[in-house]
């Protein structure tokens, strides 16, 4: 036990840097605290909105079952993204596997690290919901005890499932020559299946005030922890609590045992690099420094599964969403037209704004550049020793990220332009938006990454999914997309024409981009040079 | 040549390099030695423009690394102690990348890559991805990449670590060849025998301070470099 505690302490030290409220210059920053408060406040407000109608039918407990299932899906999706990279082929493999400890212990330590992060992630959603419930319902001490155990134990089931899936993904992809690509494809397919089910769940929940008790019975019958939580909150029984704790711990032990059977074998297989023994003729090519830097960044992107999945998944969803709108448009609009709420002409007139909103959401929620500096890791010194201006290096990263995003977004635009009728000015405005919005998003990403670099990550997942930079970029992106969509709706409601709305928003973001670029030119280089590896 | 003038580098309140001054002349092999944590890598990173420093200046062929770092870097090549290369690239793509950064012409890079790849017995491996390489092979690729742009000054941090005996011999040959062409070599090492046989001048650093600098003859006198170093460490 002593050994395990020492190992956990040693392996967690680096990971916990994210929670230090100091930036690279040693200056204190309150940004992480502000972001946590904002996130919890937003979730709390949302929970408050949900509980209001539930209070009238005295079914407040449904809030808890909804948040339990939502966090299950969130943790599961997060887990599938991360598990392959957090469990396999880690930098400390050689150290840990050479120690006189069981291989199962190494697996346990890695799952424990994973658990701690998911626990904190879950708390962002569950804690506000639990607080809202406690404010709205007269609760006793039992509620707090049960909720504390729930907070601690709820991540276990999704973590065990996602680790098992991660093991399957790694085992499957290790059999292919192009392991990274195989990992990206298998993970993306799995995530799409989960998204399909969670979207269906959203459809069920969309009319939940009318079917609240029906929804609750679906959730509680499908997901045991939700059932247990509601049961213990409404009718506390210590036996139920003990059973719940035992079941979760047993599941964790069984999960670790199952994974440990093939863990070491999969881990060794993942590390294998297949190079042909035949001598290959190599090609010497000449490129300009800028092109060469962009090619280097593209190589990094397409060889980093977690990076590709994280960035690419939003873009894949964008194309799927656009395709669904195109094919299902008539059936979606039918119900509105039949209700007499709106005419088909009116719906058609909103299409450019809907598309623009969609482009905006995709652009701001896909931040590729927010990991690009951190992913350099120790090789950052290569860049710093090159006879190339730091602005060129920074701009090449920015150019790469928009080169990945813009063509996909433009492809979605073209599909919409073909399916629906747009006038030429609307087409032009949407194309400008599809270029300027990714530029703004990616410039913010790189500025944030220069301010909050994580150069000592143990693996790429830590950078892409758990670094301060990626989290801040997601928060900023989320805020910007919601504000922009809100402004779009407001302007549409006050009768401003589509073209004027798109023009105004485009102009606004062109100005923002120019200001960001000005800052990046000067401040970016300073931050770049301050990063010491 | 390299002129290091009163350079001080602090990490917080601790001086990692404390008011260090010495010159490395054109056409000499210069060894930089010191115990672990003495400040060797910090000073090397300052010379190569990787890290900034707090006081003093470093001139590379008369140009300040602080004010004119791009021009300074054009004259230099750097081989780090731990070759952290771009693991997903093939070796040839990495070398091409470095050549692109130094704007090496196609003919020059072909000539240099062929020459050094053959010398380090890596010509069959250039098409493989770097992540499949051992530490020594990565080190060889880092050295080939550094030499491929024909630098005037070669700076290396512990270049012999992880290399096989043949590669160590080859590097020493390359160093002699470069010096004959009037180029400058500055490297840190813990292998004092090699430093003693190879270098014309040496500097010894201890706890961030320069304790000795001069020709190998002056420094070691009638004894060995190892003895001098151990005496200084006591």
Interface residues (C-beta under 8 A of the other chain):
Chain A: X26 X273 X274 X275 X279 X280 X281 X282 X283 X284 X285 X286 X287 X288 X289 X291 X292 X293 X295 X296 X299 X300 X303 X304 X377 X378 X379 X381 X382 X384 X385 X386 X387 X388 X389 X529 X530 X532
Chain B: X12 X45 X48 X49 X50 X51 X52 X70 X71 X73 X74 X76 X78 X80 X82 X84 X85 X86 X88 X89 X90 X92 X93 X96 X97 X98 X99 X100 X101 X102 X103 X104 X105 X106 X109 X110 X113 X123 X124 X126 X127 X128 X129 X131 X132
